[in-house]
C-alpha cells in the first residue's frame, strides 16, 4: 500500500497504563499487523481490531494479561561458539543418516 509516508513516519505506538484497561497498539508495521490480525481472528475475546485509517495504520486492543515485552541480552562470544558447535554437530549427524 502506498501511503506517501516516509519510513520514519510509519510508527508503532503502544499505550499501556496501570489501569485494567486493555493495551492499545497502533502500527504501520506490516509484519506486526499480520500477526495481530491473525491473533484477533483466532481470539476475538482477547484481541480486536478497533480502527483502520485506510492509509496503512491499524489499531488493536489487547487484553493486558496477554501482552508482554521481552528484552533479551546480546549473546556473548562464548554462547555463540557453543551454539555454532551444537549446530555443526546436528548438521553432521544429518549428513550421516
Secondary structure, DSSP 8 states (H G I E B T S, - for coil): ------GGG--EEEE--SSSS-EEEEE--HHHHHHHHHHHHH-TTTEEEEEE-SSS-EEEEE-GGG----------HHHHHHHHHHHHHHHHHHHH-
